[in-house]
């Protein structure tokens, strides 16, 4: 066997052993797993709370058992096994304490493989060839440094557009046939259906990048400190990574309002055409909600990306990594010592070392007492019933004056003093109309002077008032003058 073929065989054997997508496809109950995951997490709802997913899968399991299939586990046990195998991803919900499940990138890829087997796509459709040719032409043009050639291409494109405008203006409108339109629409829907799996792959790449960077922090030392240095300088390594820069560029394109509006308009124009009538309902909804779904996924990955970057910086700046590094050194030292001692000391040999560790006390199950929430309820006290009394308006006014400044009274006092003297300062108003609310009246007059833009006479003046205890007090306040009556 040639060396290249032998190396390829070994590499594929390793992939068969380690790749989660391949592991799912060759699982004994692969049809069950793929059907459950695709039905409940592969459509419009790509994330469900754990309890809701358990209920849905339990109902499906009951239906399958009624058909005679041997399914001994509960939905919760199956989901736990699928999560451990890498088919599901469990994440906490930021707003609540519950957990959610979503497809892993590998499971989404496996579902796409099976979907391709069930409904294979043509490998040489017109729309696919046009897409390849268009992208290749654009790439060749945008990377060509020859300005004259690019100018000729743009002029040729302009001539083509001018010709099309003239033909349409003269009434010669060429409409794509229904068969070709349906073929192109099917190709568009198929490509759109693959995008959510791309988001899952991006999220998985960020998860792995976050793990690798934390690993580098733990492994860094005096001669290998670039991760620590970058973090302390405030650089978010995750956002500055290749995946981070690529995703940021995609986000900027996705959030372009003009592009989004044009995309929505194009979707509406297409789905209203007669040839789109044969499009299944789920695919029609996929197109209508495509941009909104992408924006939701984009926002979620942005939040995760920001959380990873902040978490990495906090992990370093809080010095937590030093504790983890020391713990890792101790574990490695223990393993090294254990391996060295293994040939001479059996695992069951007594060491005569006493190690005190916390332990849970053992007791009989019968000694347990169930918690009764009613034991913590407050003592019920009978509610006293009081006869309604007649409302006293004067009492209410007195209570209000104790808690609020009577601006109505103060405004009347200011207007009366200005009408009498022509102009009046805060102190003059208090001389003619004593402060019935004590210092509150003084504060209210100053507030009125500020809000009505009373003239600033410069300097200060001394004002006096008597409180509820009949003690006269005084204070120095800004010299503000009311020059006209206030409303």
N, C-alpha and C positions, 0 to 999 in steps of 0.2 A: 504494500500500500504506500503511495507517495507520502512524503512527510507532510505536505500541506493538507491532504485528506485526513491523515492521522490526527494532526493538530485540530482540524475542524471537527472531527468525531469527538475528541476529548472535550472540546469546548461545548459542543452540543449536549454531551452527557452531563457536564456541569450545569448547563442551563436547564436541562430537564430536571435535575435534582434541586436546583435553587430557585428557579423562576416561578413566581406565584401564579402568573397567568397560565403557564403550562401545567402547574400543579392542579389548578382548578379544572382545566379541560380534561385531564386524565383521572380525576377523582371518580371513585366508584359511584357516588350519587351526584355526579355532575349535572344531570338533567334537573334534579330537584333543586340544587343550589342555584343554578343559572335561572331557572324559572321563577323561583321565589325572589331572588335579588332583582331580576329585570322587571318583574311585575310591580314590586313595591318601591323600588329605589331607582329604576332605570327610566322612568317616564318623567312627567312634569314634576312630581315630588321626588327629589333626589336626596332628601334628608328627612328622617322621621324621628320623633322621640322614641326612646327605647320601649316604653310601655305600649305605645301605639303599634310599633312594628311587631312586638311579641303577639299582640292580639290578632293582627292580620295573619301572621304566619300560623298561629295556632288554629285559626279557622280553616286555612288551606290544608293543614296537616290532618284535621278531622275529615275533610272531604276525601283526601287521598287514602286514609285508613279505611274509609267506607268502601273504597274500591279494592281493598285487600292488600294494600302495600304495607310493608313492615317498617314502621317509623316509630321507634321506641322512645325517642327523646322529646322533650318539650321545646317550644320555640326559643325559650331563653337559653337552653342548653345548646341548641343548634347554633344560635347567634354567637354564643361564647366560643364555640369551636371555630366558627367561620372567622371571627375576629382574630383568634389566635393563629389561624392559618394565613391571615393576611387578605382575606376576601372582603372584610368589613373594616371600617374605621370608626372608632367610637370617640366622640368629642364631647366635652362639657358645653353646656349652654351658658353664655355669659350672664344672661338676665335671670335665669332660674337655676335651680339645683339639679335639674334633670339632665340626663345624657341623651345624645342623639347618635344615630347610626347613619352612615352613608357608604356608598361603594368605594372601595379602594381603586387606585389607578389600574391595578392588575385585573380586578374583577370587571371593570368597565371595558378593558381591552378584550377580555375573554368573551363578554357579551357581544362585542362588535364582531368578533371572529365567527361566533355562532350565527349571528344575524346575517353575515355574509354567506354562510353556508345555506341558510334557509331561503334567502332571496338574493342570489348572486347578482351583482351588477355587471353590466356589459363592460368589457375592458377596452373598447375602442369607440365610445360614443362621440358624437360630433361635438357636444358641449365640452367634454373633457379635453379633446384635442384642441378646441378653440381656446380653452383656458390655458393650456400649456403653451400654445403658440403665442398668446397674448402676453403672458408673463415673460416668456423668453425674449420676445421682441422688446418689451419694456426694459428688461434687464440689460440687453445688448445696447439699447439706446442710452440709458442712464449711466452706463459705465464706459461709454465711448468718449475718449478725450478729443476726437476730431470734431471741431466745432462746425466745419462746413458740412460734414455728413449729417450731423444732427439737425442742422438748419434745413437741409434738403428733405429730411424725413418729416420735419414739422410742416414744411411747405406742402409736401405731398398729402399729409393728413388734412391740412387746411383745404386743399383742392377737393379732396374726397368729401369733406363736410359741406363745402359750398355746393358741390354737385348734388348731394343728397337733399340739401335745402331747396335747390331749384326744382328737383323732381317732385318733392312733397308739395311745394307751392303750386305746382302745375296740376296737382291732383293725382299724381302717380305715387300712391302709398302702397308699399309692399309689406304685407302682414305675414308673419311667420305662420306656417301651417300648424294645425292643432297637434299633429303627431310630433313634429320637431319641438314645439313648445312644451308638450308634456314630457318629452325626454330631457330637455334642459331643466325643467322644473324639478324632475325627479333627482337629477344630479345635484341641484342646489340644495334640496332637502337632505340628501344623503350626506353632503359635506357639512351642512349645519348640524346634523345629528352627531357628528364626530367631535364638535367643539367642546361640549361639556366634559368629554373624556380628556381633552387637552388641558382643561382647567384642573381636573383631578391630578393629572401628571405634574402640572406646575406646582400644585400644593404639596404633592409628595416630594418634589425636588427641594422645595423650601424646608420641609420637615427634615429631610436628610442633610441639607446644608446646615441647618441649625444644630443638628446632632454632631456633625463633623467639626463645626467651629467650637462647640463646647469641648469636644474631645481635644482639639488643638490647644485650647486654654489650659486643660489639665496637663497636657504633655509639654507645654512650653517651659523653658528654663532660661538661664542667663544667656545662652547662645541662640535661643530660638524664641524671641519675644515679639515677633511682628504682630501677632493677634492682640496681645495685651497692649502694645503701643498704639495700635490703630483704635482700639476701643477707648482707651484713655484720651485720645485726641478727639473723640466724639464722632468717629466715622462709623456709620452703620454698615458693617461688612456684608450683611445679608442683602441690603438694598444695593450695595455697590458690586455685588457679584454679577457674573454673566447672566444668570437666570433673573436676578433682580432688575438689571438694566433692560433686558428684553421685555420683561413683564411691564415695567414702567412705560416703555415706549408704546406697548399695546394699550395700556390704560389711557394714555393721552389721546390715542387715536379713537378709542371707544367712547370717551367722554366729549368728543367733538360734537357740539349741538347741531351744527349744520349737517354733518354726516349722518347723525341719528335721525334728524327730521327727513332727510332725503331717503334714508333706508325705509322708514315707516311708510312714507308715501309710495315708494316702489312696491312694498309688500301689499298694500291695499289695492294698487292698480292691478297687480298680478292675480291675487286671489279672487278678484271680481270678474276676471275673464272667463268665458265659457270653458276653455280647455282645462281650467283649474277645478272644475266641478268633480272630476274623478279623483281628486286628491283626498285621501282619507282624513277624517276629522282630527286625529292626533297630529298628523303632519301639518295640517292647516294651522292648528293651534301652535305648533312648534315654530312656524314662520312668524305668526302674529306676535308671539311672545319672545322671539329670539333675542332681540336687542335688550329687552327688559331683563331677561334671564342672564344675559352676558353681564349686564351692569351689576346685577345682584351678586353674581359669582366674583366679578372684579372687585366689588366693595369688600366682600368677605376675605378674599385673598390679600387685599390691601391691609385689612385689619390684622390678619394673621402675620403678614410681613412686618408690620409695625410692631406687633407684640413680640415677634422673635427678636427684632433688633433691640428693642428696649429691654427685653429680658436678658439678652446677652450682655448688654452694657451694665445692667443692674447686677447680674451674676458676678461680673468682674469687680465693679466698683464697691460692692458690699463685702468683698473679700470671702464670699462663700466658696469660691473655687479653691482657696488655700486649704480650707477644711477638707473638701473633697479630695484634693491632691494628697494630703497627708494620709487620709483614710485609704486611698488607693495604694500608696507606698507601703502602708502596713499590711494590706492584703497581699500585695505582691511578695513582700518579704516573708509572710507566713507561708504562702504557697511554695516559695523557693526553699525555705527551711523544711517544709513537709516533704517535698520531692527528694531533697538530699537525705532526709532521715528515713525515708520509706524502706530502703534495703536493710536497715538495721533494726528498725522499730516497727512492729506490727500495729495496725490501726487500733486493735483492741487492747494493746499493752497498757497497763496502769501508769499514769504519769505522776500520781501523788500530788497533783495541783488542785487546789480548791478555788473555784471561780463562783463568786456570788452573782447571780443574775436575777433580775425580777421575774417572778412567775405568778401565774394565776392560781389562786387557791382552789383546790378540788373539793367539791361537795356534791351531795346527792341532788338529782333533779327534783326530787320531792321537796327539797328545802327551798326551792325557788318560789317566789310569790309574785303573781301577776300584778302589774301596775294598773291601778284603777284611776283614770283621770279625774273621776268624781271626788277623789280624796283631796285634790288641790283646789277644788272650787271654793270661792269665798263663802263665808257664812251668809245665809239669806236673811236679810233684815227687811222687816215690813216697811213699806213706803208710807210715810205720814201724809195724810191728805189735809190740806189747808183750804179754808173757805176763801174764795176770791174777795178782795177788798175793793172799795171804790177808789179809782185812780185819782190822785191828788196832783194836779198840774204844777202847783207851786213847789211841791216836794221834788218832782222830777227836774224842774228848773234848777233848784238848789243843788241837786246831785250833779247835774250837768256842769254847773259853774264851778264845782269842786274839781272836776276832771278836765275841763276844757276852757280855753280862753274865750271870753265873750267879745268877739270881734265886732258884733253888731253894736254893742254899747260903746266900745272904743271908737268906732267910726263916727258915731253920733257925737261923742265928746270932741273929737278933732274938728268936725264940721262946725259945731257950735262955737268953739274957740276961734277958729279962722274967721267965721262970720262976724264975730265980735271985734277981733283985733286986726284982721287982715292977713296976718301970718302968725304962726305959733310953733315953737319948738316942742320937743317931747316934755321938757320940764315945765313949760308954760301950760300945756294941756293938763298936766298933773296938778298944777297949782289951782286951776279953775275947776277941775273934776278929779277929786282924790281917787286913788287906786282902790277900787272896791274888791279886787281879787289879789291884792298885795303885789308881790313881785311878778305874778303872772300878767297883771295889767301893764307893768313896765315892759316886760318882754313882748307883749302884744303890740304896744305902741312902736317899739323899735322894729318889729316885723312889718307893721304897716308902712313905716317910713322907708324901709328897704324895698318893699314890693311896689310902692307908689312913686318911687324915685324922688323922694323928698330932697330938697336942696341940702347939700353938704356945706354948712356954714364954717367949717374948719374948727379944729380944736375939740374940746369936750365941755360938758356941762354936768352939774351935779343935780341929781333928782332924788326925791324923798318919797317915802310911802309908809303906811302903817299896815302891819300884818294882822292876822287873826288874834294875836296875843296883845294887840294895841301897843306894840313896841315900834317906835319910829326908826326906820333904817334909811340909809342913803347909799348911792352908788354913783360912780363917774361913768358916763355913757357918751358916745359920739354926738356932737352937736348937729342934729338934723332938724330942718325947719320945713313945716308944711306951709306952702305958699298959696295953696288953693284947696278948696273942699274936695273930698274924695268920695267916690261912689260906693 
